[in-house]
Amino acid sequence: MTDSESETRYLEDIRKRTIDCGEVTVSADDIVEFARQFDPLEIHTDPEAATESRFDGLIASGYHTLSLAVRRLVDEVRSERAVIAGLGIDDVRWHEPVRPGDTLSVETTILETRPSEGDPTTGVVRERISVTNQSGTEVLSLENRELVERRDTEHRSASS
């Protein structure tokens, strides 16, 4: 990673574009472990019982898929941004089940950046996150908004 790649990115540095956040492969053990703790339905925790379901086998909890996507996003994008907090997630859609052995690709598309209405030292980033499996089928999509710091020191000192 170069120095310019590791710099903190403020609102003014974030441009409309699509960013590849990498891949993660989901195992049956991962699915069961997450589900036992957070979403203990048989379709997520019991491979044998799951074969009798409409899904004909074990599938990941949608929240597990969402968590995996957020982790990729944090590792690849958010760790460089001057993120203050998440503001909300809209239009979460689970399009297809995620199965053991699926390799998920995560990408985010910056849709909008704008200064905050109430605080000139901050701004809002709105992005669309898409998760696809190894066949290119979209399994999860959502829109995310987060609050980020502004670089502009004039705005910073004006609010102090």
C-alpha positions as CSV (number, residue, x, y, z in Angstrom):
1,M,0.0,0.0,0.0
2,T,1.4,3.4,-0.9
3,D,1.3,6.4,1.4
4,S,-1.5,8.0,-0.7
5,E,-3.5,4.8,-0.5
6,S,-3.2,4.7,3.3
7,E,-4.2,8.3,3.9
8,T,-7.5,9.1,5.6
9,R,-10.2,9.9,3.1
10,Y,-12.5,12.7,4.0
11,L,-15.8,13.7,2.4
12,E,-14.0,15.8,-0.2
13,D,-11.8,12.8,-1.2
14,I,-14.7,10.4,-1.9
15,R,-15.8,10.2,-5.5
16,K,-18.6,8.4,-7.3
17,R,-17.2,5.1,-8.3
18,T,-17.5,1.4,-7.8
19,I,-15.0,-0.3,-5.4
20,D,-14.2,-4.0,-5.3
21,C,-14.1,-5.1,-1.7
22,G,-12.9,-8.6,-2.3
23,E,-14.2,-12.1,-1.7
24,V,-15.1,-14.4,1.1
25,T,-15.9,-18.1,0.9
26,V,-18.6,-19.4,3.2
27,S,-18.3,-22.9,4.8
28,A,-21.0,-25.1,6.4
29,D,-19.3,-24.7,9.7
30,D,-19.3,-20.9,9.4
31,I,-23.1,-21.0,8.6
32,V,-23.9,-23.2,11.5
33,E,-21.7,-21.3,14.0
34,F,-23.2,-17.9,13.2
35,A,-26.8,-19.2,13.2
36,R,-26.5,-21.0,16.5
37,Q,-25.5,-17.7,18.1
38,F,-27.7,-15.3,16.2
39,D,-30.4,-16.9,14.0
40,P,-31.0,-20.4,15.2
41,L,-33.5,-21.6,12.5
42,E,-33.0,-25.3,11.4
43,I,-32.4,-24.2,7.8
44,H,-29.2,-22.5,9.2
45,T,-28.2,-24.9,12.0
46,D,-29.2,-28.5,11.0
47,P,-27.9,-29.7,7.6
48,E,-30.1,-32.8,7.8
49,A,-33.4,-31.0,8.6
50,A,-32.5,-28.3,6.0
51,T,-32.6,-30.9,3.2
52,E,-36.4,-31.2,4.0
53,S,-36.9,-27.5,3.7
54,R,-38.0,-25.6,0.6
55,F,-34.3,-24.7,0.2
56,D,-33.2,-28.3,-0.1
57,G,-30.2,-27.8,2.1
58,L,-28.3,-25.7,4.5
59,I,-28.3,-21.9,3.8
60,A,-26.7,-19.0,5.5
61,S,-28.7,-16.6,7.6
62,G,-29.3,-13.4,5.7
63,Y,-27.8,-11.5,8.6
64,H,-24.6,-13.7,8.3
65,T,-24.4,-12.6,4.7
66,L,-24.9,-9.0,5.7
67,S,-22.2,-9.3,8.3
68,L,-19.7,-10.8,5.9
69,A,-20.4,-7.9,3.5
70,V,-19.9,-5.3,6.2
71,R,-16.6,-7.0,7.2
72,R,-15.3,-6.8,3.6
73,L,-16.4,-3.2,3.4
74,V,-14.6,-2.3,6.6
75,D,-11.4,-4.1,5.6
76,E,-11.2,-2.6,2.1
77,V,-12.9,0.8,2.3
78,R,-14.1,2.1,5.7
79,S,-10.8,1.7,7.5
80,E,-9.4,4.5,5.2
81,R,-12.4,6.8,5.5
82,A,-12.9,9.3,8.3
83,V,-16.1,7.6,9.3
84,I,-17.9,9.0,12.4
85,A,-20.9,6.7,12.4
86,G,-23.4,4.8,10.3
87,L,-26.6,6.7,9.7
88,G,-28.8,3.9,8.3
89,I,-29.3,1.0,6.0
90,D,-32.1,1.1,3.5
91,D,-33.6,-1.4,1.0
92,V,-31.9,-4.5,2.3
93,R,-32.8,-7.3,-0.1
94,W,-31.8,-11.0,0.1
95,H,-32.2,-12.1,-3.5
96,E,-30.9,-15.7,-3.4
97,P,-29.8,-18.1,-0.6
98,V,-26.1,-18.4,0.2
99,R,-25.0,-22.0,0.5
100,P,-21.9,-23.8,1.9
101,G,-19.0,-23.3,-0.5
102,D,-20.3,-20.1,-2.1
103,T,-17.7,-17.5,-2.7
104,L,-19.1,-14.1,-2.3
105,S,-17.8,-10.9,-4.0
106,V,-18.6,-7.6,-2.4
107,E,-18.6,-4.2,-4.1
108,T,-19.8,-0.8,-3.2
109,T,-20.8,2.0,-5.5
110,I,-20.7,5.5,-4.2
111,L,-24.0,7.1,-5.2
112,E,-23.7,10.5,-3.5
113,T,-21.6,12.6,-1.2
114,R,-22.8,15.8,0.3
115,P,-22.2,18.1,3.2
116,S,-24.4,17.6,6.3
117,E,-27.2,20.0,6.7
118,G,-26.7,20.6,10.4
119,D,-23.0,20.4,10.9
120,P,-20.5,21.9,8.4
121,T,-17.7,19.7,9.7
122,T,-19.3,16.5,8.5
123,G,-20.8,15.0,5.4
124,V,-22.9,12.1,4.3
125,V,-21.8,9.3,1.9
126,R,-24.6,7.2,0.3
127,E,-23.6,4.0,-1.3
128,R,-25.1,0.8,-2.8
129,I,-23.6,-2.4,-1.6
130,S,-23.9,-5.5,-3.8
131,V,-22.9,-9.1,-3.0
132,T,-22.8,-11.7,-5.7
133,N,-21.9,-15.4,-5.6
134,Q,-19.4,-17.3,-7.8
135,S,-22.0,-17.5,-10.6
136,G,-22.4,-13.7,-10.7
137,T,-25.9,-14.0,-9.1
138,E,-26.7,-11.1,-6.8
139,V,-27.5,-12.6,-3.3
140,L,-27.7,-9.3,-1.3
141,S,-28.1,-5.6,-2.0
142,L,-28.6,-2.6,0.2
143,E,-28.1,1.1,0.4
144,N,-26.0,2.5,3.2
145,R,-25.5,6.0,4.6
146,E,-22.6,7.0,6.8
147,L,-21.5,10.2,8.5
148,V,-17.9,11.2,7.6
149,E,-15.6,14.1,8.6
150,R,-14.9,16.9,6.2
151,R,-11.3,17.8,5.3
152,D,-12.0,21.5,4.9
153,T,-10.4,23.2,7.9
154,E,-12.4,26.4,7.2
155,H,-15.6,24.6,8.0
156,R,-14.0,22.9,11.0
157,S,-12.8,26.2,12.6
158,A,-16.1,27.9,11.8
159,S,-18.0,25.4,14.0
160,S,-15.6,25.5,16.9
